Amino acid sequence: ASSMRTQMNMLQARDHRNFAEHLMVSHVELQHKTLGIIGLGTIGKQVLKLANAFGMKVIAYTRTPGENTDEITYVSLEEVLKNSDFVSLHCPLTPVTHHIIGEKELAMMKPTAYLVNTARGPLVDEKALIEALKNNVIAGAALDVQEVEPLAADSPLLDLPNIILTPHIGWQGKETRQRLVDMLADNIHSYIAGNPINVKN
């Protein structure tokens, strides 16, 4: 996160040194790194596929672990936090998962690790994350969701150099919304035709 922001800021300031002095900003490769996935539902499984394509080792913590394969190893939450270079959250928000990542959990992570939350803001204790980022407890974070949205104008998250923030846009693209409308229409047509889909008993 901090490397990307630094390089973007340099280019915006018309500072082109990175084209020749490539090692002045640190870089992190994904191949052979460990991705820890917390929550392995539909989205978590898609992230697993992407991570495998990048040559990452994937470990996961989920309520319903399966059998270990070459693609994934199921471990405890503590093992995910301690052993991952990137931790990606993909679990629903429930009373059990509220602040599943707090001060204690952040302290378990590697100081070189990154936290990614594209699920629900309150999965992460924001105050604890801010302190962890300020004190380099972890290397950085990328958040598409926050505890309170939109962020307050004085939120420290907006000024931290080691974070990437997006305004809960992961699902809001025009193509995504059109796909949801198409799915709804398909569901209605299938129901009328007597072949309901996406049925929940």
N, C-alpha and C positions, 0 to 999 in steps of 0.2 A: 504494500500500500504506500509506504513512505517513498520508495524508489520511484513508483509511477508518478506520484504527485510531484516529487522533486523534478523529474524530467519534464513533466507537463509545464510546471511553473517556469523552468528554465527556457523552454521553447517560447512560451508566451512573452517572456521578457527579452526575446530575440537573442538568447544565449545559446549558441550552437556548438559549444565545446564538446558535447557528448558524441557528436558525429566523429570526432577524432580521438578524444580522450575517453574511451569507452569504460574504463575502470573507475572513473571518478564517482560514479553512483553504483551502489551494490545492486546485484541482480540475483534472483532466485529461480532456479530451474525446477520444473515439476517432476521430470523423470526421476524415478527412484526415490522420490520423497513419499512420506506417509500422509495420506488423507484419512482423517477420522470423521466418520459420518455418525451423527446422533439423530436417530430416527430414520428408518428405512422403509418408508411408504413409497408411493408412486414416484414422487419427486426425488427422494433419496436414491431410489434405484436408477433413475436416469443420470444422476450425478455419478453414481458408481460406474456406469458405462463410460461416461466422459473421462473419469479418472483413469480407468483401465486403458482407454485409448491413448492417454498421455504417458502411459508407462508408470503410473503411480502404484504404490502398495496401498491397499485399502483395508482399514479396520473399521468396525462399526459396533455401536451400542444401540440395541433395540429391545423392545419388550418381548418380541418373539424371534429370538435368534434361530437361524437355520444351520445347515451344515457348512463347515468351512470348505472353501474351494480355492482354486488358484486366483480367483478374482477378488475374494473377500474373506476376512477372518473376523469372527464375532468375539468381542471382548467386553470387559466391564467398562463402565463410564470412566472410572479412574484410569484404566489402561489407555483408553482413547485419549484422555487429556494429557497423560504423561508421555505418550509415544508418538503423537501426531505432529507433523510440521504444519498442517492446516487442519482446523476443526470446523466442520460445516454443519449447521443446525437445520434439521428437516423434520422436527417433531411438532405435533399439535400443541397448542397452549391449553393446559389443564391445570388444576390445582397442584398436581404432582410435578409438572414441568415448569411452573412459574419460577423464574430465577434459577433454572437448572444450572446456569452459569453465573456464579457469584464470585466473591473474593477468594474463597477457598479453592474453587475450581480453577480460576485464573492462575492462582499460585502454583497449581499442579502442572500447568503447561510449560513447555520449553520457552526460554526467553527469546528464541528465534521463531516461535510459532505465530501463526495468524489465525484469528477467529473470523468466521464468515456466518452472518445471520441473514437469511432471506426468507425466514419462516414467520415468526411473530416477535415483535419487539420485547415484550415482557419475559421472553425466555432468558434474557440477559439482564442482570442487575446493572443498570446503566451507570450508577454512581461508582460501583466497583470497577467497571470497565474503564471509566474515565481515569480513575486512579492507577489502574494497571498500565494504561497507555502512557500516562504522564511519567510514571516511574520505570518504564521499560520492563515491566514484568513479562509482557509479551511484545512481540515485534510490531504488531499492527492488527487492524480489524477492517472488515468491509461489511457495512450494514445497509440493507435495503429497507429495513424496518427499525423503528425506534419505539421506546416505551410509550412516549406521548408523541402523536403525530398531528400537525407538523411540529418539528423541533422548535423550542423557544429560541428567540433571537439571541439570547445570551448563553445558549448551551455551549459548554466547553468542547463538545464534540465538533463543533463547527470550526474550531481553531487548531485542533490537534494536527500535527503534520503526518502522523502515522495511521491515518484512517481514511477510508473512502466511504462517502455517504451518497446514497441515491434515495429519492423520495417515494419509496414503496411503489416502484414502477415495474417490478418483475413480471407482473401479469397484465399490465395496463396498456400494452401496445395495441394498435388498431387491429392488427392481424389476430392477436390473441382474443380480443373481444368479439371479433367476427366469428372465430371458431366456436366460442361459447354460445353465441346466438344460433349458429348452425347446429350445434349439438342439441340445443333446446328444441329447435324445429324438428330435428330427426326424432327426438324422444316423443314429441306430440304426434307426428305422423305414424310412428311405430305403434303407439298406444291405440290410436284410432283404427289402425289396421289389425289390431288384436295380437300384436307381437311386441309387448312392452319391453324396453331395454332399461338398463340401469335400475332394476327393481330392487327395492330394499324391503325385506319382510319385517 
